[in-house]
């Protein structure tokens, strides 16, 4: 729906209630929403935490995008490469859902 401020409020509520919700996906989405609204410091704090735990392609891609936005291009490329390294190990059942993130990472 592209209402990032509402998304931030909702995700803050979810993360406060259960930090591990959906395998830390909510925290990763919260970090990404902060990044997209220009709150780079808060996004960086959240991404620093969530990337230590979550290895989902969506989170890795969003972190790489955040780093690119923050002019950390070399580190951004490194995270995109980490994402692409996971591609061979993604279970077939998850491959279709995650394919878009791998395709985006190849563009780095």
URWOBEL-V931556 format. One record per residue. N is the residue number from 0. RES is the residue in one letter. PHI is phi as a letter, one per 40 degrees, with the letter a starting at -180 (NA if undefined). OMEGA is omega in whole degrees, 0 to 359 (none if undefined). D_FIRST is the distance of its C-alpha to the first C-alpha in Angstrom with 2 decimals. Layout:
# URWOBEL-V931556
{{N & RES & PHI & OMEGA & D_FIRST} {N & RES & PHI & OMEGA & D_FIRST}}
This chain:
# URWOBEL-V931556
{{0 & X & NA & 175 & 0.00} {1 & X & g & 175 & 3.79} {2 & X & b & 187 & 5.61} {3 & X & c & 180 & 8.34} {4 & X & c & 176 & 10.96} {5 & X & c & 179 & 9.68} {6 & X & c & 179 & 9.07} {7 & X & c & 180 & 12.58} {8 & X & c & 180 & 14.06} {9 & X & c & 182 & 13.05} {10 & X & c & 176 & 14.18} {11 & X & d & 179 & 17.27} {12 & X & c & 181 & 18.16} {13 & X & c & 182 & 17.96} {14 & X & c & 178 & 19.89} {15 & X & c & 181 & 22.40} {16 & X & c & 183 & 23.07} {17 & X & a & 184 & 23.40} {18 & X & d & 183 & 23.46} {19 & X & c & 185 & 23.93} {20 & X & d & 178 & 21.02} {21 & X & f & 179 & 20.14} {22 & X & f & 178 & 22.75} {23 & X & g & 180 & 21.36} {24 & X & c & 181 & 17.96} {25 & X & d & 179 & 16.28} {26 & X & c & 177 & 18.54} {27 & X & c & 177 & 17.75} {28 & X & c & 176 & 13.98} {29 & X & c & 178 & 14.95} {30 & X & d & 180 & 17.32} {31 & X & c & 178 & 14.93} {32 & X & c & 177 & 12.48} {33 & X & c & 179 & 15.76} {34 & X & c & 182 & 16.87} {35 & X & c & 177 & 13.97} {36 & X & c & 176 & 14.59} {37 & X & g & 178 & 18.27} {38 & X & c & 190 & 19.55} {39 & X & c & 180 & 21.60} {40 & X & c & 179 & 24.30} {41 & X & c & 178 & 22.18} {42 & X & d & 180 & 20.26} {43 & X & c & 179 & 23.74} {44 & X & c & 181 & 25.06} {45 & X & c & 179 & 22.39} {46 & X & c & 179 & 22.59} {47 & X & d & 179 & 26.39} {48 & X & c & 188 & 26.29} {49 & X & c & 180 & 23.84} {50 & X & c & 173 & 25.40} {51 & X & c & 187 & 28.72} {52 & X & b & 186 & 27.54} {53 & X & c & 176 & 24.70} {54 & X & b & 180 & 25.42} {55 & X & c & 179 & 22.37} {56 & X & d & 180 & 21.64} {57 & X & c & 180 & 18.00} {58 & X & c & 180 & 19.34} {59 & X & c & 178 & 22.22} {60 & X & c & 180 & 20.26} {61 & X & c & 178 & 17.89} {62 & X & c & 178 & 21.11} {63 & X & c & 178 & 22.85} {64 & X & c & 177 & 20.15} {65 & X & d & 180 & 20.43} {66 & X & c & 178 & 24.19} {67 & X & c & 178 & 24.09} {68 & X & c & 181 & 22.17} {69 & X & c & 179 & 24.83} {70 & X & f & 174 & 27.53} {71 & X & b & 190 & 28.79} {72 & X & c & 181 & 28.96} {73 & X & c & 178 & 31.72} {74 & X & c & 177 & 30.10} {75 & X & c & 178 & 26.81} {76 & X & c & 179 & 28.85} {77 & X & c & 179 & 30.54} {78 & X & c & 176 & 27.34} {79 & X & c & 177 & 26.25} {80 & X & c & 176 & 29.76} {81 & X & c & 178 & 29.45} {82 & X & c & 181 & 26.40} {83 & X & c & 178 & 28.37} {84 & X & c & 179 & 31.35} {85 & X & c & 189 & 29.45} {86 & X & d & 182 & 28.72} {87 & X & c & 184 & 32.15} {88 & X & c & 181 & 31.89} {89 & X & c & 180 & 28.64} {90 & X & d & 181 & 29.67} {91 & X & d & 181 & 29.40} {92 & X & c & 180 & 27.22} {93 & X & c & 187 & 24.54} {94 & X & d & 182 & 25.23} {95 & X & c & 181 & 22.95} {96 & X & c & 185 & 19.87} {97 & X & c & 185 & 20.88} {98 & X & d & 182 & 22.20} {99 & X & c & 181 & 19.27} {100 & X & c & 178 & 19.76} {101 & X & c & 179 & 23.47} {102 & X & c & 179 & 23.07} {103 & X & c & 181 & 21.03} {104 & X & c & 179 & 23.70} {105 & X & c & 182 & 26.45} {106 & X & c & 178 & 25.37} {107 & X & c & none & 26.58}}
